[in-house]
């Protein structure tokens, strides 16, 4: 079971209440909770890959920690990032490795 997400409300609730609601209730409350359709592990792998592809490195540490907690191993994340380097570019993978090293070395 996915724990109740409150980051949107905690960080943006008064500034952007609708965005915070969509983040917490729809994205994490409805989409991430559909475990019968895709496991949290698979959703983490997809999300991390998408963030690396977009170069969205500010969000990557949180989602890499979530991926680790959802069972993605150090060897698996290293293989994913290496594979992505040939499709997304070396700089994106290099940046992702710097974040992954911090998360998996904790």
Buried (B, 14 or more C-beta within 10 A) or exposed (E): EBEEBEEBBEEBBEEEEEEBBBBBBEEBBEEBBEEEEBEBBBBBBEBBBEBBBEBEBEEBBEBBBBBBEBEBEEEBBBEBBEEBBEEBBEEBBEBBBEBBEEBBEE
